Amino acid sequence: MADGSACKEKRLIMTDAIDMGGLRAASGRYGEWWPMLCGPLAIAGVYVAAATDQQWLVSRAANEDIALPLVAAALVGFAVRAWRFGSEFHLFMAVLCAAFFCREWHFAGTSKGIYIAMALLAVWAVKRRAVFERALSDRRLVVWFWATFVTYVLSQLIARRLFRHLGMPLEDQLHVLLEETVETTAHLMMIVTCLVARSPAGSAGPGK
């Protein structure tokens, strides 16, 4: 009886250990997606700035002053890695950053040109999907790539005034600051994505 109880107790301990291991693994998998919170945190930052009468920190002028240098840094980073690794994925990201750079420059034609650029990049991504999937084999790169993408989309949803219809507080007064700040956050995240994408994994050239 004693031996049976001991065996049963050991099985329970092992089961608990396995369960805890699974919880830890699941926690690790979901926890690594924390960059998805960067956009919402940027929104919260705008509300804090408004509540403390520090809106100049997130003003349109403040954001536009740093937007071009941030996008330029990401563009140069991806271009250098494309040249160094012969990586089509890094070249794709450099072209994407170039499109964003032109849009931030606000010269004639960029308002419509960005949509043409996005359509061409989408065709490129679909046609070379296998190459890009190999490049995105790094888990950290996947996380930052998609988190950056989602943050850019969030900025555009704010620009289209989606949240006005969802009852976001003070949206009428703050929507410009919200859009600019979230977009600037996405630019910063693009730089992080570039830094994370330092590995030559999946660096098949355009002809491969």
VENDA-V602107 format. One record per run of one state. SS is the DSSP state (h for helix, s for strand, l for the rest). FROM is the first residue (numbers start at 1). TO is the last residue. If there is no record, write none. Layout:
SS_FROM_TO ; SS_FROM_TO
//
This chain:
l_1_1 ; h_2_51 ; l_52_54 ; h_55_58 ; l_59_59 ; h_60_85 ; l_86_87 ; h_88_105 ; l_106_109 ; h_110_127 ; l_128_128 ; h_129_135 ; l_136_138 ; h_139_159 ; l_160_161 ; h_162_164 ; l_165_170 ; h_171_196 ; l_197_208
//
